[in-house]
Amino acid sequence: MKTEQHHDLASCASQAIRESLEVLSLSDAADGRVHHEAGRDIKLQADLLLSSELTERLTKATGIPCLSEEDAASHGMPSGNAATWIVDPLDGSMNFTRSLPLYCVSIALWGGGKPEIGIIHDIPRGVTMIGYDGVAKAEGTSMRVSRVQALDKAVLATGFPVLMDTSPENTGWFLDFADAFKKVRMLGSAALSMAWVAQGRLDVYFEKDIMIWDIAAGAALVRGAGGVCLMRLGSHPLSLDVLAANADLAEAARKRLEWE
């Protein structure tokens, strides 16, 4: 796709987000009502409402099919060159239920095995971040990844996704990895974590077995902001191991993880 097409599609997605959030604000789902909860996973009525509103608007406006977190059971990892919208209607659902201001809408256009466009709307702050074609902006202001070059000076954003094995015998490697950093932050939103790596607020993002809709838009933002986003298939058909940072930190972190 050409840059003009990317711009138009990003604008379309941003409009869909604004309209869908207006619907949510007028709905009973805005109170954080729980639809389903099992183990560490939680689904809200707000998730379902936003998913329905976003996917309907995106498909109607663009003719491009959607893969949403809320209807993922019938989908596999996007493949080939055909474009697909990947939608996380409300990333940070638990934060939303507790009025913790760390949640967002995340939309990516995926094609050719990579994210072409990323749009993340930080709901509490009313900030929309968009990345495509080597550019990333927050409300029109350019974003750049940080210039920190050493892991022991860097802030790592990470988390424990639902699929990650967090038993004591399987977390030694993770603690060893995290110990290399100056500070570690767990925000409860992978999309915002990656967006803030793109903004240079955080230096490195890493999660294992994170679902594609959690990180697809963030990957486009990080790359657009001059960073690197490494991805490899996880244990689930729709999960990935993801590492994002500037080039120097990404290489140092990759070696620490012993990724080939």
C-alpha positions as CSV (number, residue, x, y, z in Angstrom):
1,M,0.0,0.0,0.0
2,K,1.0,3.6,-0.6
3,T,1.5,6.1,2.2
4,E,-1.7,8.0,1.1
5,Q,-3.7,4.8,1.6
6,H,-2.1,4.2,5.0
7,H,-3.0,7.7,6.0
8,D,-6.6,7.3,4.9
9,L,-7.0,3.9,6.6
10,A,-5.4,5.2,9.8
11,S,-7.9,8.2,9.8
12,C,-10.7,5.7,9.2
13,A,-9.7,3.6,12.2
14,S,-9.3,6.7,14.4
15,Q,-12.8,7.8,13.5
16,A,-14.1,4.3,14.3
17,I,-12.5,4.5,17.7
18,R,-14.1,7.9,18.5
19,E,-17.5,6.8,17.4
20,S,-17.3,3.5,19.3
21,L,-16.2,5.2,22.5
22,E,-19.2,7.6,22.2
23,V,-21.5,4.6,22.1
24,L,-19.7,3.1,25.1
25,S,-20.1,6.3,27.1
26,L,-23.9,6.1,26.7
27,S,-24.1,2.4,27.5
28,D,-24.4,0.5,30.8
29,A,-21.2,-1.3,29.8
30,A,-19.2,1.8,30.7
31,D,-19.5,0.8,34.4
32,G,-17.0,-2.0,34.0
33,R,-19.6,-4.8,34.2
34,V,-17.9,-8.3,34.0
35,H,-19.2,-10.6,31.2
36,H,-16.9,-13.6,31.9
37,E,-14.0,-14.3,34.3
38,A,-11.8,-17.4,34.4
39,G,-8.4,-17.8,36.0
40,R,-6.4,-14.7,35.1
41,D,-8.6,-13.8,32.2
42,I,-11.4,-11.3,32.3
43,K,-13.9,-10.2,29.7
44,L,-16.2,-7.1,30.2
45,Q,-19.4,-6.0,28.6
46,A,-17.3,-3.1,27.4
47,D,-15.0,-5.4,25.5
48,L,-17.9,-7.0,23.7
49,L,-19.6,-3.7,22.9
50,L,-16.5,-2.0,21.6
51,S,-15.5,-5.1,19.6
52,S,-18.9,-5.1,17.9
53,E,-18.9,-1.4,17.2
54,L,-15.3,-1.2,15.9
55,T,-15.3,-4.3,13.7
56,E,-18.6,-3.3,12.1
57,R,-17.4,0.2,11.4
58,L,-14.0,-0.9,10.1
59,T,-15.4,-3.6,7.8
60,K,-18.1,-1.4,6.4
61,A,-15.8,1.6,5.7
62,T,-12.9,-0.3,4.2
63,G,-14.1,-3.8,3.2
64,I,-11.1,-5.3,5.1
65,P,-11.9,-8.2,7.4
66,C,-11.3,-8.0,11.1
67,L,-9.6,-10.3,13.7
68,S,-10.8,-9.2,17.1
69,E,-9.9,-10.6,20.5
70,E,-13.5,-11.2,21.1
71,D,-14.1,-13.5,18.1
72,A,-10.7,-15.0,17.8
73,A,-11.8,-18.6,18.2
74,S,-12.5,-19.0,14.5
75,H,-9.2,-17.4,13.3
76,G,-5.6,-18.4,13.0
77,M,-2.5,-16.2,12.7
78,P,-3.0,-13.8,9.6
79,S,-1.0,-15.1,6.7
80,G,-0.3,-14.1,3.1
81,N,-0.4,-10.6,1.7
82,A,-4.1,-10.0,2.3
83,A,-4.7,-7.1,4.7
84,T,-6.5,-7.8,8.1
85,W,-7.6,-5.4,10.8
86,I,-6.5,-6.7,14.2
87,V,-8.5,-5.2,17.0
88,D,-8.1,-5.2,20.8
89,P,-11.2,-3.3,21.8
90,L,-10.1,-2.7,25.4
91,D,-6.5,-3.5,26.3
92,G,-6.2,-3.3,30.1
93,S,-9.6,-4.6,31.0
94,M,-8.7,-5.2,34.7
95,N,-7.4,-1.7,35.0
96,F,-10.6,-0.4,33.5
97,T,-12.7,-2.2,36.2
98,R,-10.5,-0.7,39.0
99,S,-10.5,2.8,37.6
100,L,-6.7,2.5,37.0
101,P,-6.0,5.0,34.2
102,L,-4.0,2.5,32.0
103,Y,-6.2,1.1,29.3
104,C,-6.7,1.8,25.6
105,V,-8.1,0.8,22.2
106,S,-5.6,-0.9,19.9
107,I,-6.1,-1.4,16.2
108,A,-3.5,-2.6,13.6
109,L,-3.6,-3.3,9.9
110,W,-1.7,-6.5,9.3
111,G,-0.4,-7.6,5.9
112,G,2.4,-9.6,4.5
113,G,3.3,-11.1,7.9
114,K,3.8,-7.7,9.7
115,P,1.9,-4.7,11.0
116,E,1.6,-2.0,8.4
117,I,-0.4,0.5,10.5
118,G,-0.8,0.9,14.3
119,I,-3.4,3.0,16.1
120,I,-3.5,3.1,19.9
121,H,-6.0,5.4,21.7
122,D,-5.1,6.1,25.3
123,I,-8.6,6.5,26.7
124,P,-8.0,8.2,30.0
125,R,-5.7,10.8,28.5
126,G,-7.6,11.2,25.2
127,V,-4.4,10.7,23.1
128,T,-4.3,8.9,19.8
129,M,-1.0,7.5,18.6
130,I,-0.5,6.4,15.0
131,G,2.4,4.7,13.2
132,Y,3.0,3.7,9.6
133,D,5.7,4.0,6.9
134,G,8.5,4.9,9.3
135,V,6.6,7.6,11.1
136,A,4.9,7.6,14.5
137,K,3.0,10.5,16.0
138,A,0.9,11.2,19.1
139,E,-1.7,13.9,18.3
140,G,0.5,15.1,15.5
141,T,3.7,15.2,17.6
142,S,6.5,12.9,16.4
143,M,7.5,10.0,18.6
144,R,11.0,8.5,18.9
145,V,12.3,5.6,21.0
146,S,14.8,6.3,23.8
147,R,18.5,6.6,23.3
148,V,19.5,4.6,26.3
149,Q,22.0,2.0,25.2
150,A,22.8,-0.2,28.3
151,L,20.4,-2.6,29.9
152,D,21.4,-1.6,33.4
153,K,20.3,2.0,32.6
154,A,17.0,0.9,30.9
155,V,13.4,0.6,32.2
156,L,11.8,-2.7,31.1
157,A,8.0,-2.9,30.6
158,T,6.7,-6.5,30.9
159,G,3.9,-8.6,32.3
160,F,2.6,-12.1,32.8
161,P,0.1,-12.8,30.0
162,V,-2.7,-15.3,30.6
163,L,-0.8,-18.0,28.6
164,M,2.6,-17.6,30.3
165,D,3.7,-20.4,32.6
166,T,4.4,-18.6,35.8
167,S,5.2,-21.6,38.0
168,P,8.4,-21.3,40.1
169,E,10.3,-23.8,38.0
170,N,9.5,-21.9,34.8
171,T,10.3,-18.3,35.9
172,G,14.0,-18.5,36.7
173,W,15.0,-17.4,33.2
174,F,12.6,-14.4,33.5
175,L,13.9,-13.2,36.8
176,D,17.5,-13.5,35.4
177,F,16.4,-11.4,32.4
178,A,14.6,-8.7,34.4
179,D,17.5,-8.5,36.9
180,A,19.6,-7.0,34.1
181,F,17.5,-3.8,34.0
182,K,17.6,-0.6,36.1
183,K,13.8,-0.8,36.7
184,V,10.9,-3.0,35.8
185,R,7.3,-1.8,35.2
186,M,4.1,-3.9,34.8
187,L,1.4,-1.6,33.5
188,G,-1.4,-4.2,32.8
189,S,-1.6,-3.0,29.1
190,A,0.8,-4.4,26.5
191,A,-0.4,-1.9,23.9
192,L,0.2,1.1,26.1
193,S,3.6,-0.3,27.2
194,M,4.7,-0.6,23.6
195,A,3.3,2.9,22.8
196,W,5.3,4.4,25.6
197,V,8.4,2.6,24.3
198,A,7.7,4.3,21.0
199,Q,7.5,7.6,22.9
200,G,10.7,7.0,24.8
201,R,9.0,6.9,28.2
202,L,10.0,3.3,28.6
203,D,13.1,1.7,27.0
204,V,12.3,-2.0,26.4
205,Y,9.2,-4.1,26.1
206,F,9.2,-7.8,26.4
207,E,6.5,-10.4,27.0
208,K,6.3,-14.1,26.3
209,D,3.2,-15.7,24.8
210,I,1.3,-12.5,24.4
211,M,-1.6,-12.5,22.0
212,I,-1.2,-10.8,18.6
213,W,-4.0,-8.3,19.2
214,D,-2.2,-7.0,22.3
215,I,1.0,-6.0,20.4
216,A,0.2,-5.7,16.7
217,A,-0.5,-1.9,16.8
218,G,2.4,-1.3,19.3
219,A,4.8,-3.0,16.9
220,A,3.9,-0.6,14.1
221,L,4.4,2.3,16.5
222,V,7.8,1.2,17.8
223,R,9.1,0.6,14.3
224,G,7.6,3.9,13.1
225,A,9.4,5.6,16.0
226,G,12.8,4.3,14.9
227,G,12.9,1.2,17.1
228,V,13.1,-2.5,16.5
229,C,10.3,-5.1,17.3
230,L,11.3,-8.7,17.2
231,M,8.6,-11.3,17.2
232,R,8.6,-15.1,17.1
233,L,5.7,-17.6,17.3
234,G,4.5,-18.5,20.8
235,S,2.9,-21.6,22.2
236,H,-0.7,-20.7,21.0
237,P,-1.7,-20.3,17.3
238,L,-2.3,-16.6,18.0
239,S,0.5,-15.8,20.5
240,L,3.9,-14.3,20.1
241,D,7.1,-13.7,22.0
242,V,7.8,-10.0,21.6
243,L,10.8,-7.8,22.2
244,A,10.8,-4.1,21.3
245,A,13.4,-1.3,21.9
246,N,15.9,0.8,20.1
247,A,18.4,-1.2,18.0
248,D,21.1,-1.3,20.7
249,L,18.9,-2.4,23.5
250,A,17.0,-4.8,21.4
251,E,20.3,-6.6,20.5
252,A,21.5,-6.6,24.1
253,A,18.2,-8.0,25.3
254,R,18.1,-10.5,22.5
255,K,21.4,-11.9,23.6
256,R,20.3,-11.9,27.2
257,L,17.3,-14.0,26.2
258,E,19.6,-16.2,24.0
259,W,17.3,-15.7,21.0
260,E,18.7,-17.0,17.8
